[in-house]
């Protein structure tokens, strides 16, 4: 028998004695440090992987103090922007899985997972989803004086003019980009992509007549729609939007077409399931407060409550949908 191996066994046994096999939010169970009896035992960080001021950040900052009241600990929004959300998201993936570091993710989580060639984390295995919080439909808009007056008209014009119509997005691999490429794939069209670095520029270029169409968030387009500077042809959710009840869905023209962005809460992948379940309960209690749904409507979205497994399934499905579009439309990954 190896002497060094024999001497090491008591130490290993002692280490294992201090560990408990805990179920986690994922597949099966893993060997993890025993969860503290009283959780949370210190302030909770809610990492937002984008700069302050956007819709996702606003939703996170609305939820954080109310969640703090229910948890009995401060919930601090920690903005960590950079690399399309990779920096902040990676920080959560690598954090101690004890429920004190959470991610407030947007739909960019799924588009980045589908288009990034190298990632510092596994988008499926490294996260335990707590719940989706809000979903946002996109609006398909053209300038006010465009001859295109319906989604069917857009399909017809684009089919008759392959490679001649253009559309703007906030960047290659963004949900805006992939949503329009999904339209191209389903409609049999070939509109050209013009990427920008921010969300304001595509709308400015559309109204100036240098872009033909934008598939963008309803939130970003709503004020321009109300001011009659742009015309909404369709919304991309399966159901009509309460904000634009007279605007048809794209699915009414292209059956099965659906694109929604979202925001939701996730924890590091090995977080014990009892913590994830309690987070889900407390988060839902916050989201059921009467003014939350109204606020979300004002932001152009709709309240969405899910179980951890439903949230996980939604994220996985979105990643696979975008990966198929990347392959079908031969989009170069970044």
C-alpha positions, -999 to +999 in steps of 0.1 A: +000+000+000+012+035-008+022+052+025+014+087+013-020+075+001-028+058+034-018+089+054-040+111+033-072+091+039-080+104+074-078+140+061-101+131+032-125+114+054-126+144+077-133+167+048-161+145+035-177+144+069-181+181+068-200+180+035-236+171+028-250+158-004-275+185-014-300+187-043-292+216-066-311+235-092-298+214-121-297+177-128-293+153-099-273+162-068-238+173-061-215+172-032-216+208-018-209+226+014-238+223+038-262+253+034-263+277+063-294+272+085-303+309+083-301+322+048-294+349+038-268+357+064-254+388+047-264+413+019-273+397-014-257+411-046-280+413-077-255+416-106-268+434-136-244+428-165-252+461-182-248+498-175-274+516-153-304+532-168-318+506-192-351+488-188-336+456-174-317+477-148-348+496-139-368+464-133-339+451-111-338+482-091-375+481-085-375+446-073-343+447-052-356+468-022-388+449-020-370+415-021-347+429+007-378+434+029-388+398+025-354+384+029-344+405+059-311+415+042-301+442+018-303+433-019-277+455-037-278+460-075-242+456-088-238+469-124-209+451-141-212+461-178-189+450-206-184+425-235-221+423-243-229+412-207-202+385-205-182+402-177-210+404-152-226+371-161-192+353-158-188+369-123-220+352-111-211+319-128-179+318-108-193+331-075-197+310-044-231+291-048-245+301-015-274+324-026-257+357-019-247+364-055-275+365-081-277+374-118-304+397-132-302+386-168-319+399-200-327+382-233-291+390-244-281+360-222-296+336-248-284+355-280-248+357-266-249+320-258-259+313-294-234+335-311-203+338-290-175+314-302-158+314-268-175+319-234-160+321-199-189+300-186-214+273-197-247+290-202-267+259-193-247+242-165-233+272-147-267+288-137-297+278-116-326+298-128-350+312-102-377+327-123-384+348-154-397+382-142-409+401-173-412+395-210-410+421-238-424+418-273-406+434-302-423+458-326-417+458-363-417+494-374-412+514-406-410+552-410-443+570-411-442+577-448-432+541-458-453+525-485-453+494-464-485+493-443-486+457-430-465+427-422-478+410-453-468+441-473-433+438-458-430+402-468-442+409-503-419+439-509-389+420-494-395+389-516-397+410-547-365+429-538-340+404-525-310+421-510-323+456-515-342+463-482-321+469-451-327+467-413-309+480-383-300+464-350-279+471-319-252+448-331-243+414-346-257+386-325-282+408-306-318+396-302-327+425-326-304+410-352-316+374-347-353+384-346-350+398-381-330+369-393-357+346-380-381+367-401-359+363-431-357+325-426-395+321-422-406+346-449-380+335-475-366+370-477-331+384-477-331+419-460-296+432-453-283+438-418-269+472-407-255+469-371-251+498-347-235+501-313-265+516-295-303+514-295-310+551-304-291+551-337-312+526-356-344+545-348-327+578-359-316+562-391-350+547-398-368+581-394-341+597-416-350+572-444-317+554-444-331+522-430-363+504-442-374+485-411-364+478-375-374+448-353-369+465-319-383+464-284-417+479-280-403+499-251-379+517-274-403+523-302-435+531-283-430+568-279-422+572-316-452+551-326-475+574-304-459+605-320-467+591-355-430+592-365-430+555-372-456+530-381-460+496-362-466+468-387-467+440-361-457+429-326-436+397-323-454+381-293-480+354-300-507+375-285-514+412-293-498+437-270-520+456-245-500+487-254-509+483-291-542+463-292-550+472-328-515+461-341-515+424-353-489+399-343-463+388-368-477+353-363-509+363-380-489+367-412-461+341-405-477+314-383-453+303-356-432+334-356-425+345-320-398+366-304-398+380-269-370+393-248-371+388-210-355+396-177-350+370-150-331+360-119-305+332-118-280+319-092-247+301-097-254+265-109-245+246-078-268+267-055-287+244-032-323+238-043-339+250-010-323+284-015-335+286-051-370+276-041-372+302-013-359+328-037-386+319-061-413+322-035-401+355-022-396+369-057-431+359-067-445+376-036-428+408-047-440+405-083-476+400-072-477+434-055-504+454-073-482+482-087-456+459-103-477+447-132-487+483-140-451+494-140-441+466-163-468+476-188-455+511-187-421+497-196-436+478-226-435+444-210-457+419-192-453+402-158-441+366-161-440+342-131-423+308-136-410+279-116-373+274-116-376+245-140-399+265-163-374+293-164-346+269-171-365+253-200-374+287-215-337+298-215-325+265-230-352+267-257-343+302-266-306+293-269-314+264-292-337+286-313-310+312-318-284+286-325-306+272-353-310+307-368-272+313-366-267+280-385-295+286-410-286+321-419-248+315-417-242+342-391-206+346-382-201+340-344-182+366-325 
